Amino acid sequence: MNINRIRLGNLFEMTESENAKIRCIVAQEPSTPPEILAKLAEDENLEVRERIVFNSSTPPEILAKLAEDENLGIKKIAKHIFALR
């Protein structure tokens, strides 16, 4: 899937997909806009949030939010990456 060819409106629709794999694709893509990453940072699926943490384009404010995640693994990784940026 070439996410660069997907319109912004379609990306927002993809964040509502019941399929976590689709949300993961959006979350890991460096060209995903920050407002969509912020929405996905609240996703119930651990893997989606994890993909955001490892996305090199995730803004510091979203990493800071994920550094307070309920999942200890996400929390630790987000704190570490936030400290490196």
N, C-alpha and C positions, 0 to 999 in steps of 0.2 A: 504494500500500500504506500503510495507516494503522498505523504501528508501535505507537502507543499502545494499540491493541486487541489486540496480540499478547502473550501471556503470557510471563513470564520463561523458562520451560522451552522454549518454542518459539523464543525468541531464541537460547538456547544451541544448539538444534538447527540454526538457520540459520547459526551460525558454522561448522558442520561441512559446509555445502553445498559441493558440487563447483563450483557456479556462483559465480564471483567477484563477479558483479553483485549477487547476493543478499547476500553478505558486505559489499559496499560500502554497500548500503542500510542495513544495521545499523550499520556503522562511522560513517556520516555523520549519523545521527539523534541530535539532542541529548538525547533522553530515554533513550538506551541506557545501562544501568547501567555504572558504572566497571569492574566485574569482567568484563563482556563486552568492553569496550574493551581491557582489559589482555590478554585472550586474543587478540583480533584484532590487537593491536600486534605479535604474533609471526607474523602471517600471511605466507605465502611470496609473496603477490601484492603488488606495489608499490602498486597503486592502492588497495587496502584500507588499507594503512598510511598512505598519503597522506590518505585521507578522515578517518582518526583525527586526524592532525595538524591538519587544518582544522576539526575538530569543536569548537565553542566550549565544549562541556561536558567535553572531555578533561581529566582531572586532571593537575596539574603533574608528578606522579611518572611518569605514562605518557609525557608529553612529554619528560621527562628521559631516559627509556629510548630513545625514538625519536631523541633527539639523538645517540645512539650507533649509529644504524642503519648497516647496511652500505652502503646507497645514499646517495651524497653529497647528492643533492637532498633526500631526506627528512631527512637529518641537518641540513642547513643551515636548512631551513624550521622544523624542530622547535626548533632552538636559538634561532632568531629569535623564534618565538612564545612559547617558554618565557621568554625575557628580557623580553618585553612584559607577561607576567602577573605 
